[in-house]
Amino acid sequence: MTGWIGISLGDLTGVGPEVTLKALAALLGGKETRYLLIGDPACLHRLNEQLGLRLPLLPYEGPESTGRFFLHDPLAEALPADLAPGSPAAARAALAWLTYGTQRCLLQELDALVTAPVNKEAIIRLGRPFIGQTEYLSQLAGTDRTAMMLIGEDDRGRVLRVALATTHLPLRMVPDQLEQSKIEGVIELAAQACQQLRLPRARVGVCGLNPHAGEGGELGTEEITIIAPAVQAAQQRQIDVAGPFAADTLFYLAYQGEFDVVVAMYHDQGLAPLKMIGFEKGVNWTLGLPFIRTSPDHGTAYNIAGQGRANPGSMLAAIGLARQLAQAHF
């Protein structure tokens, strides 16, 4: 059975459309997957010609459509060709495309959804409460038991996998948002992710929040009162997990292969080391959704949008992971 992967194009004034088309051009040789590009067809046709990719982009006519690369825009009107970076029209369209892709996944019309970058600031300026795509998708799917996992690979094939206990929060809010039950849930989802990736084991390492994992309570007590109890509760459920460890030590151990996934307490604690080793191939995978969702681990990059310079490596990796996870449904 041929599988369907949807790709929402994100902010049209960013690099999302460019990296999407470049990544798909690298997949021309395969035949087992069909792709539904959710966005503005006129923009994609122009970009396809400008980049000289010659992708056979076809209008989507339903799941029995013949071909591989299809275009669909749920919006009634095409967007102007000369939108400024971060324009309100682009932000509204990005949300509409993301919503449509999610709905198609929930209806099981798509096997996975890959989401190109959006701009949070532009969406918030519309008057819409918006923390990030992960949180938005969780709301649409009606679940709060999700976690963001980032996967990065260096040029020697060494991989870091990081799941986040909190995501897009101001740093001063992180301690108040950490809860034992939430950390337990992220540990469980991280272990399950290792199984979904068919890794030979699922060894989870958990970061402390404070420097030196709190120094026995001298530099903070969250490790003693919240994080360690979460680790112990997960161990009682037979999950192979240890911690809390000082984050600087744990990431070194994980990079050396002693742990298969790290649970970090906040966004930059986890993403800084991951992007250091795998910036151009980083993938964001939302754990706990009732469908597969991945995305490239970069933003809209307005500074290089429209110049043909965007590196498609992260988008290619995101599509590859979506295909890998969806194989059981193909």
C-alpha positions in Angstrom: 0.0 0.0 0.0 1.3 3.5 -0.9 1.4 5.9 2.0 0.5 9.5 2.2 2.6 12.2 3.9 1.2 15.7 4.3 3.5 18.7 4.4 2.1 22.0 5.6 4.2 24.8 4.1 4.3 27.1 7.2 5.1 30.8 6.7 5.1 31.4 3.0 7.5 34.4 3.5 10.1 32.1 5.1 12.2 29.2 3.8 9.6 26.5 4.4 8.4 26.2 0.7 12.0 26.3 -0.5 13.3 23.5 1.8 10.2 21.5 1.1 10.7 21.5 -2.7 14.4 20.9 -2.4 13.9 17.9 0.0 11.3 16.4 -2.3 13.6 16.8 -5.3 16.1 14.6 -3.4 13.4 11.9 -3.1 12.5 11.7 -6.8 14.0 8.3 -7.1 11.6 6.6 -4.7 8.1 5.5 -5.6 6.5 4.2 -2.4 5.3 7.4 -0.8 2.9 10.2 -2.0 3.1 13.7 -0.7 0.4 16.3 -0.3 1.8 19.8 -0.1 -0.7 21.9 1.8 -0.2 25.5 0.8 -0.4 28.0 -2.0 0.0 26.3 -5.4 0.9 29.4 -7.3 3.8 30.1 -5.0 5.0 26.5 -5.3 4.9 26.5 -9.1 6.8 29.7 -9.2 9.4 28.5 -6.8 9.7 25.1 -8.6 10.6 26.9 -11.8 12.9 29.4 -10.1 14.9 26.7 -8.4 15.0 24.6 -11.6 13.8 21.5 -9.8 11.1 20.4 -12.3 9.1 18.5 -9.7 5.9 17.1 -11.3 3.5 19.0 -9.0 -0.1 18.0 -9.6 -3.5 19.2 -8.2 -4.8 16.9 -5.5 -8.0 15.1 -6.5 -8.4 12.6 -3.7 -6.5 9.7 -2.1 -6.6 7.7 -5.4 -4.8 10.4 -7.3 -2.1 9.1 -9.6 1.4 10.6 -9.2 3.6 11.4 -6.2 3.6 15.2 -5.5 0.3 16.9 -5.1 -0.8 20.4 -4.1 -3.9 21.6 -2.2 -4.9 24.9 -0.7 -7.9 24.8 1.7 -8.0 28.6 1.4 -10.4 30.1 -1.3 -8.0 32.7 -2.5 -4.3 32.7 -3.5 -1.9 34.8 -1.6 -0.2 37.8 -3.2 3.3 37.1 -4.6 5.0 40.0 -2.9 4.2 39.5 0.8 6.6 41.0 3.3 8.3 38.7 5.8 6.0 37.9 8.7 2.9 39.4 7.0 -0.5 38.9 8.7 -1.8 37.1 5.5 1.1 34.6 5.6 0.6 34.0 9.3 -3.2 33.3 8.9 -2.5 31.0 5.9 0.2 29.1 7.9 -2.4 28.4 10.7 -5.0 27.3 8.2 -2.7 24.9 6.4 -1.5 23.5 9.7 -5.1 23.0 10.9 -6.1 21.3 7.6 -3.1 18.9 7.7 -4.0 18.0 11.3 -7.6 17.3 10.4 -6.6 15.1 7.6 -4.4 13.1 9.9 -7.1 12.8 12.5 -9.4 11.4 9.8 -6.6 9.0 8.8 -6.4 10.4 5.3 -2.7 11.1 5.9 -0.2 8.7 7.5 1.9 11.5 8.8 2.2 15.3 8.9 5.5 17.2 8.4 5.2 20.9 9.3 7.4 23.6 7.9 8.3 26.5 10.1 5.9 29.2 11.2 6.6 32.5 13.0 5.2 32.7 16.5 5.5 36.4 16.7 3.6 37.0 13.5 0.8 34.6 14.6 0.5 36.3 18.0 0.2 39.7 16.3 -3.0 38.4 14.7 -4.5 38.3 18.2 -4.3 34.5 18.4 -2.9 32.9 21.6 0.0 30.7 20.2 2.8 29.1 22.1 4.1 26.9 19.3 3.1 24.3 16.7 3.5 21.4 19.2 1.1 23.0 21.6 -1.3 24.0 18.8 -1.4 20.4 17.4 -1.9 19.0 20.9 -5.0 21.3 21.3 -6.4 20.3 18.0 -6.0 16.7 18.8 -7.6 17.1 22.2 -4.6 15.8 24.2 -2.3 17.3 26.8 -0.1 14.2 27.1 2.5 15.2 24.5 6.2 15.9 24.5 8.6 17.5 22.1 11.5 15.2 21.0 14.4 16.5 19.0 16.8 14.2 17.2 20.2 15.4 15.8 23.0 13.5 14.1 26.6 14.6 13.6 28.8 13.9 10.6 30.1 10.7 12.2 26.6 9.2 12.6 26.4 9.8 16.4 22.9 10.7 17.5 21.4 12.7 20.3 17.7 12.4 21.2 16.2 14.9 23.6 12.7 15.0 25.0 11.6 18.2 26.8 9.8 18.3 30.1 8.7 21.9 29.3 8.8 23.6 26.0 8.2 27.3 25.1 8.3 29.0 28.4 10.2 32.0 29.8 13.0 30.7 31.9 11.7 32.3 35.1 8.5 30.2 34.8 10.2 26.8 34.3 10.6 25.8 38.0 6.9 26.6 38.7 5.8 24.5 35.7 7.8 21.4 36.5 5.5 18.7 37.9 6.3 15.1 38.9 3.5 13.7 36.8 4.5 15.7 33.7 8.2 14.5 34.0 7.0 10.9 34.5 4.9 11.2 31.3 7.8 12.6 29.3 10.1 9.8 30.5 7.5 7.2 29.5 7.0 8.8 26.0 10.7 9.0 25.5 11.1 5.3 26.3 8.2 4.4 23.9 9.8 6.5 21.2 13.0 4.4 21.4 10.8 1.4 20.8 9.1 3.0 17.9 12.5 3.7 16.4 13.3 0.0 16.9 16.4 0.8 18.9 17.9 -2.3 20.7 17.3 -0.6 24.1 15.5 2.4 25.6 18.0 3.8 28.2 16.6 7.2 29.4 18.8 9.8 31.3 17.1 12.6 33.1 18.7 16.1 33.6 18.5 18.1 36.8 17.2 21.6 36.6 19.9 23.4 38.6 23.7 23.5 38.2 25.3 20.3 39.3 21.8 18.8 39.7 21.3 21.0 42.7 24.3 19.9 44.8 22.2 17.9 47.2 19.8 20.8 47.7 22.4 23.5 48.1 21.7 25.0 44.6 18.0 24.2 44.5 15.6 21.5 45.7 13.7 20.6 42.5 15.9 17.6 41.9 15.0 16.2 45.4 11.3 17.2 45.5 10.2 16.7 41.9 12.6 15.2 39.5 14.0 12.3 41.5 10.5 11.1 42.6 9.5 11.1 38.9 12.5 9.0 38.0 11.8 6.6 40.8 8.2 6.2 39.8 9.2 5.4 36.2 11.7 2.9 37.5 8.9 1.2 39.4 7.1 0.8 36.1 10.1 -1.1 34.7 11.4 1.8 32.6 15.2 1.8 32.1 15.8 5.4 33.4 18.3 7.1 35.7 18.9 10.5 37.1 18.7 13.3 37.8 22.2 14.1 36.5 24.0 17.4 36.0 23.0 18.3 32.4 26.5 19.0 31.2 27.7 15.5 32.3 24.6 13.7 31.0 24.8 15.1 27.5 28.4 14.0 27.2 27.5 10.5 28.3 24.5 10.4 25.9 26.8 11.6 23.1 29.1 8.7 23.9 26.3 6.3 23.6 25.6 5.5 27.3 22.0 6.8 27.0 19.6 6.5 24.1 17.5 9.6 25.0 17.8 12.5 27.4 14.9 14.2 29.2 15.8 17.9 29.6 13.9 20.2 31.9 13.6 23.2 29.6 14.0 24.2 26.0 17.5 25.6 25.7 19.0 23.0 28.1 18.1 20.3 25.6 18.3 22.2 22.3 21.7 23.9 22.7 23.7 20.7 22.8 21.6 19.0 20.1 21.9 21.9 17.7 25.6 22.0 18.3 26.1 18.6 16.9 23.2 18.3 14.4 21.9 21.7 13.4 21.6 20.9 9.7 19.9 17.6 10.2 17.8 18.2 13.4 14.3 16.9 13.5 11.4 17.8 15.9 9.1 14.9 16.6 5.9 15.4 18.7 5.4 12.4 20.9 2.0 11.4 22.2 -0.2 12.7 19.4 -2.7 10.3 17.8 -0.8 10.8 14.5 2.8 11.2 13.4 4.1 14.7 13.3 7.7 15.8 12.5 9.2 19.1 11.5 12.6 20.6 10.6 14.4 22.0 13.6 14.8 25.5 12.4 12.8 28.6 12.0 11.5 30.7 9.1 15.0 32.3 8.4 13.6 35.5 6.8 17.1 36.7 6.3 17.7 34.2 3.5 14.2 33.5 2.3 13.7 33.9 -1.5 17.5 33.7 -2.2 17.7 30.0 -3.0 20.3 29.5 -0.3 18.3 27.5 2.3 19.7 24.1 3.3 17.0 21.4 3.0 18.9 18.9 5.3 16.6 19.3 8.3 13.4 19.1 6.2 14.8 16.0 4.4 15.5 14.4 7.8 12.0 15.3 9.0 10.4 13.7 6.0 12.6 10.7 6.4 11.6 10.2 10.0 7.9 10.6 9.1 8.3 7.9 6.4 10.1 5.6 8.8 7.5 5.9 11.5 4.7 5.5 9.1 6.0 2.3 7.4 3.8 0.1 9.5 0.7 1.8 7.9 2.0 1.6 4.3 
